[in-house]
Amino acid sequence: MSFETGTLHIKNSLDYEEGELRLRPVKTKKSERMVKLPQTVLEELKRHLRQQLELKLKLGPAYSDGGFVCGWEDGRPFNPDWLNRAFRRLLAHFGLPPIRFHDLRHTHATLLLREGVPVKVIAERLGHSTTSFTQDIYSHVLPEMQDRAAVFDQLMKKEK
């Protein structure tokens, strides 16, 4: 994470396997990537980091500093299953339809496509190996993009 450049370096994943959490390198070389974060996220991360530093000072050696952003007050990372359950409870509390935490990744990609962000950029953000893989997954958004591309008539009329 670099606040100077506003980027997050994704190089590991945290998995719960055989009763324990394991930090592993991401699956492929393409999965390791830098992602530019919006200013609002950077500000929230700075606020959260200040809270973590306060807890670290308060707990001293009892603080487990693994460098995780999402974790318990003592620094230990959340179990991904716990995070999924907490997310579902949060959705239910606000009367929202149940989705998996991982589905936020798909929502992000879909919204970017709808805003006209190039598929290449989205594939890089998601760590997909090819743009065709990204296009196959998000093909449901492409018809809307075709409608937007149909403005060609208007462009040609402007040229007359």
C-alpha positions, 0 to 999 in steps of 0.5 A, a space after each residue: 500500500 502506498 499513500 504517496 502513489 494511491 496504489 495497493 499492491 496485491 501479491 498475496 491471498 489469505 485462505 482458510 484451509 485445514 482449520 488454519 489461515 494461510 497467507 499464500 502468493 496469488 495464483 498467477 503472475 498476472 494476479 500480482 498487480 498494482 491497483 489505483 485506489 479512489 481518494 475516498 478509499 485512501 482517506 478511509 484507509 488512513 483513518 483506519 490505519 491511525 486506529 490500528 496504530 493506537 491499538 498497537 501502542 495500547 496492546 504492545 507485544 500482545 498486538 499481532 502485527 501481520 500488516 493486515 487491514 481487516 482484522 481483530 483489535 489485536 491485529 490478527 486477520 479475520 477468517 474469510 468465512 467470518 467476513 462473509 457471514 458478517 457481510 451477509 448480516 450487514 446486508 440483511 440489516 439494511 434490507 439488501 439482497 444477499 450476495 457473497 462478499 466476493 460479488 463486490 468484485 463483480 459489481 466493481 467490474 460491471 460498474 467500470 464497464 458501464 462507465 466506459 472504462 476500457 476492458 484492458 484496464 478492468 482485466 488488469 485491476 481484476 488480475 485476469 490473464 486476458 481481456 477475453 476472459 474479462 469480456 466473457 464474464 462480463 458480456 451481460 454489460 456489453 449490450 448496453 455498451 452497444 447501445 451507447 455506441 449506436 450514437 454514430 448517426 449523431 456523430 455523422 450528422 454533426 460532420 455535415 
